[in-house]
Amino acid sequence: MAIWVDADSCPNLIKDILFRAAERARMRVTFVAGRPVRVPPSPWLRSVQVDGGFDAADRGILARMAAGDLVVTSDVPLAAAVIERGGLALTPRGERYTPDNVRERLSIRDFTETLRGGGLVRGGAPALDARDRQRFANALDAWLAQQRRVGDGKATAAVE
């Protein structure tokens, strides 16, 4: 199992959590972006720069991920594709995308884009706060613990 990060939109505070988790868990974490992303020297961390263009990082992640991998993204269409391929998707706020909620989030996203296009809605999500960071760290730790249990043959259920 591996962790893939949509690094074009991933907040630096979340990257820092991922850097530490990769070392602690000895888990491969790959940051995929359309621009260079600095990662600390580590056998567990790597950065992949994909050719620029709209959704290039998304395509790069989907081309490399495997079923069971974790993808960190706030991009709802990418999360839907990850789930369709048997992966798990987690927002930088620590919210897990599921087959049930990703369809609803796609509809909301499309509706909001329509409102933005008409000038009726402006801005985006609020900045990450301490609760968001903690929720992300907890969700990541739960996934890593579940991977250890699966590796030990003790569990097969997905983390809620």
MOLINKA-V791953 format. One record per helix or strand. SS is the DSSP state (A for helix, B for strand). FROM is the first residue (numbers start at 1). LEN is the number of residues. If there is no record, write none. Layout:
((SS	FROM	LEN) (SS	FROM	LEN))
This chain:
((B	3	4) (A	12	14) (B	29	5) (B	45	5) (A	56	9) (B	70	3) (A	76	9) (B	88	3) (B	96	2) (A	99	19) (A	130	22))
